[in-house]
Amino acid sequence: MRHYSPDFQDTYLRYMQTGDHSCLSTLGLGLLEHHVEELSPEWLAEHAATLNLRTDLGTDSMTLAEVAFAVEELFDVTMNNQELSELETLDDLANFIERTRNAS
């Protein structure tokens, strides 16, 4: 987790300790900032509310797979191909994390 920003790390720890759903937006943005390097953090933050992971970011399947692997590792969840294909927004990603963590 050292390769993520200090803000990401602090927010991650807060989420893991409290389960505060509001942390997931920051974590989703942090994951995208790390894995979609050609986009600025400012642009991502400005467009977060309406961002489509495929059409707005121009991400390919490899980039989305990298994000999925990071989610699995960080949150101790499993994401299959169907679930990955259904993720369109940051809210979808946040809801997936919360739903799968609560199910375990």
PyMOL commands that set and color helices and strands:
alter all, ss='L'
color gray80, all
select helices_A, chain A and resi 6-18+23-35+41-50+61-75+81-86+90-103
alter helices_A, ss='H'
color red, helices_A
deselect
rebuild
show_as cartoon
